[in-house]
């Protein structure tokens, strides 16, 4: 895994190519939108999507925790995809991985986590309903700015579209504005919502096992529209308010 | 009763109408009464409908049963035409005062009417392949269809080569199993492979009767010629150069269809006509596939009742104006194929026996050659084949779920039934088993799909028990033609049409664009709808739709080359002569034994132009192939561009093409490996997978009931492809995507044939000092810019350069 340390508004963050964010001051690893059991949810509703992503994603998460030797792992919402996907197999699989997922494991509940109002005991995971302050940071699932805090959030699945004639790439990214830091979706099965960085923001794209910072000194664009993480067309501002 | 007696009322009805049945019509009637199935292949407007319909109708009358049986199914590819067809089929019934009922059942039919039909089917049902397939998902399917006497398939030449055609083949096979009296009659415009078309329609067990009209309609092609070729463009595809001459020629008193090749071209010409002749505004219409169905119906009706006379259209009107003859037909730019041009020309005149007339408006110089080629082909009676697809798994899996939903199926019987279709005659039992595994378990790798249960086996029959699965399947079954597009609508107002997401994604609030002939201002996106208002300012954006670029057919490519090699005294030839002379002066005009290549060093680098004259898609494949093979000797990064006449490789200035151009560059050996190396096949396969995923029910168009559940079940097909790649890489649908790319998109077969031709030709390489008339279009119309041999990181670095510069 590659890492990319960066400063934003005086704070230090370390982005990881596996789509995690490490907070060195807090010895805490963050990941958002893991969507475990997505394939099984699809299968449940009669769509033949192969399983396998849950194991791969949990392994990636365990590797990231090990890489930073983080004492705490906080999930910024949407750990699972839907209740239908939280099968006995998944519960067992997660329990097996649990020893590798840091001493302290906290889930800030996202809109997909209704099934986890109470997590299985074997997961040894604390579930927080909405927000979690951490120093002068506020961690939450929905990206809404907060007074006196810098907010880190998930939910949006930000990606950057790079295009040139017929060639186009869609790359999940970290996107930091003046009051909000967006994490890419950790899930290997997540779609994305295209953002268009503006001056003053920082964007770091993940590309395979690499990280590439993009500078936002290009044109200011108001273009914001793309298919959102939930397939709905909506603007970034609207998502924030949702 | 003798046939003569049976057909007596029909003959009388024709007399009443003041018509005389034509020989091919009588032939079809008796062939039907004889118990045969077959294909009626006559030009558009010759009277196919009554040829196929009156036999079954006469038989029904002779049986003298006023009954409740569904006896005749009339299949049309276009639901918009169902009402016209319904009226035409009802006419003799009303005139002869018969007790039979005629009704339509399409996606547009009200649910009230549909529910009534389920209780009582009409005697004659007009429907589409999708709606017919949907009927098979009901337990009553056998009861509805078991007394079927005739299925008539209209516009078979349009259907047969598509996946909807395959769907039709499968449904027909099922119906034949239900109804022993059923005969199938396919109606087709002229095509190059009628035997295959007939076999696809009637199935492998029957010997089709082939019926052709004795008299082909004479056709006059007139070319709108520029005064002189000096000012005539060498390239470009708008062709507005000839607008003034066309304006003189057009007459708003005469109904005229103006065919263009792409939707954006249609928009431009419509704008141009409106701007130049504001007094024609009320007589002018625009018709293309993105315009809202209601508006299209309004245009079609306007043409029918004479309110509109000048309609600019695309292939959207290739079908469905069977009952609306027009006086004149105009073709703007290349028709891309001989059959297509004939089909369009056939829209004019429209009375059997009368001459068809077409005005051809070339948009650039080389199209003057093309029309000569078309004249040659028509003179020799040549026509394109419509090759049908072979055993696509996605359509089959959809059909099997459909049948499991209906009365279920026993796999052994189903396998035999499938082998009676042309499309699946060569289906292997292993392939069949894999498709069954897909609908039952999700895939061959059972442990990969633990929660998947769609179709179950019960006492040896495959059935669907789960009501949710049933609903979901019915909800999504009509998706074979659906493409992902967004609605364009006024804020709080009516829908204007549909446009691809890619275009809308580029729009910013306040952007002005031209769509459906209207100047619109983009306001916002709201739930899959691009909201707009009428624009007051001027704007110039015209949506550019993907897929609008169709390559010229293999036949047209061939006759185009012949037109180039063989001098003839057509006015077009005289006109293009100065351009060919310039080409000869600057470089060379190839003979039929030669392949021309030009090398030119310009500001951008060193260009290699190759002119096989074989259609854009083959050229793209050839370009990629050459890039790989050249790159092996001397690695570099190429930019590639291609059009219907040739292709271009652009390399850095010092690239030693001259040293590398050996004959083996075109060797057919190792073709597939080299293509794989040269093109990003998985990117292409991903695009092909979109359709496949929809048809096979892997992604949903919509979810009946809870919108929340629907949201949770959305995943882009590209992402889904990656999931398969990672977790079930040998899945049959993924393999199908790869096959489709090679066979359909890259036209592998045509590529191989072309390569063999090029390999044998003598290669003429010219170093030129400036782009020639042949090369110039490639320089200005850079169709694609794709580079080979790059890592992801390099791609990102390159893409970063153009980022934000939109």
Contacts between the chains, C-beta under 8 A, distances in Angstrom:
chain1	res1	chain2	res2	distance
A	38	B	715	7.8
A	39	B	723	7.0
A	39	B	727	7.7
A	40	B	450	6.9
A	40	B	451	4.5
A	41	B	451	7.9
A	41	B	712	6.2
A	41	B	713	7.3
A	42	B	713	6.1
A	42	B	715	7.3
A	43	B	442	6.4
A	43	B	449	5.5
A	43	B	450	7.1
A	43	B	451	3.6
A	43	B	452	3.8
A	44	B	451	4.6
A	44	B	452	7.9
A	45	B	468	7.2
A	45	B	472	7.1
A	45	B	709	7.0
A	45	B	713	5.6
A	46	B	452	7.3
A	46	B	453	7.8
A	46	B	454	4.9
A	46	B	466	7.3
A	46	B	468	6.9
A	46	B	469	4.6
A	46	B	472	5.6
A	46	B	473	7.8
A	46	B	697	7.4
A	47	B	452	7.8
A	47	B	697	6.9
A	47	B	698	5.9
A	47	B	699	7.4
A	47	B	700	7.1
A	47	B	713	6.4
A	48	B	438	6.4
A	48	B	442	3.7
A	48	B	443	6.3
A	48	B	449	6.0
A	48	B	452	5.5
A	48	B	454	7.3
A	48	B	697	7.8
A	48	B	698	6.1
A	49	B	442	7.8
A	49	B	449	7.9
A	49	B	698	7.0
A	49	B	715	7.3
A	49	B	720	6.6
A	49	B	723	6.2
A	50	B	442	7.0
A	50	B	443	6.3
A	50	B	445	7.1
A	50	B	448	4.2
A	50	B	449	6.4
A	50	B	723	6.3
A	50	B	724	6.3
A	50	B	727	4.1
A	50	B	728	4.0
A	50	B	731	7.3
A	51	B	447	7.7
A	51	B	448	5.2
A	51	B	449	6.6
A	51	B	450	6.4
A	51	B	727	6.7
A	52	B	448	6.3
A	52	B	726	6.7
A	52	B	727	3.4
A	52	B	728	7.7
A	53	B	723	6.6
A	53	B	726	7.3
A	53	B	727	6.6
A	56	B	726	7.2
A	81	B	712	6.7
A	82	B	712	4.9
A	84	B	451	7.6
A	85	B	451	7.7
A	87	B	450	7.1
A	87	B	451	6.6
A	89	B	450	6.6
A	112	B	712	7.7
A	162	B	796	6.4
A	162	B	799	3.7
A	162	B	800	6.7
A	162	B	803	5.6
A	163	B	799	6.7
A	163	B	802	7.1
A	163	B	803	7.7
A	163	B	806	7.8
A	164	B	785	7.0
A	164	B	798	6.6
A	164	B	799	5.0
A	164	B	801	7.7
A	164	B	802	4.4
A	165	B	782	7.8
A	165	B	784	6.6
A	165	B	785	3.9
A	165	B	786	7.4
A	166	B	784	5.0
A	166	B	785	6.5
A	166	B	786	5.8
A	167	B	785	7.5
A	167	B	786	6.5
A	167	B	787	7.7
A	167	B	795	6.8
A	167	B	799	6.6
A	168	B	799	8.0
A	169	B	792	7.9
A	169	B	795	6.5
A	169	B	796	6.6
A	169	B	799	6.1
A	171	B	796	7.4
A	188	B	722	7.9
A	188	B	723	7.9
A	188	B	726	7.2
A	189	B	715	7.0
A	189	B	719	6.6
A	189	B	723	5.9
A	190	B	719	7.7
A	191	B	714	7.7
A	191	B	715	6.5
A	191	B	716	5.4
A	191	B	719	5.7
A	194	B	505	7.8
A	205	B	796	7.3
A	207	B	792	5.4
A	207	B	793	6.8
A	207	B	796	5.6
A	208	B	792	5.2
A	210	B	792	7.4
A	210	B	793	6.0
A	212	B	793	7.4
A	212	B	796	5.6
A	212	B	800	7.8
A	214	B	800	6.7
A	214	B	803	7.3
A	218	B	803	6.4
A	218	B	804	2.9
A	218	B	805	7.5
A	219	B	804	5.1
A	219	B	805	7.7
A	221	B	508	7.3
A	221	B	804	7.4
A	221	B	806	7.9
A	222	B	508	5.5
A	222	B	509	6.5
A	223	B	505	7.7
A	223	B	506	7.5
A	223	B	507	7.8
A	223	B	508	5.2
A	225	B	504	7.0
A	225	B	505	6.1
A	225	B	507	7.7
A	225	B	525	4.8
A	226	B	505	6.2
A	227	B	501	7.4
A	227	B	716	7.4
A	230	B	711	4.9
A	230	B	714	6.8
A	231	B	711	6.3
A	231	B	714	3.6
A	232	B	527	6.8
A	232	B	528	7.9
A	232	B	711	7.2
A	233	B	486	7.8
A	233	B	525	4.5
A	233	B	526	7.5
A	233	B	527	6.7
A	233	B	528	6.1
A	234	B	525	7.5
A	235	B	524	7.9
A	235	B	525	7.5
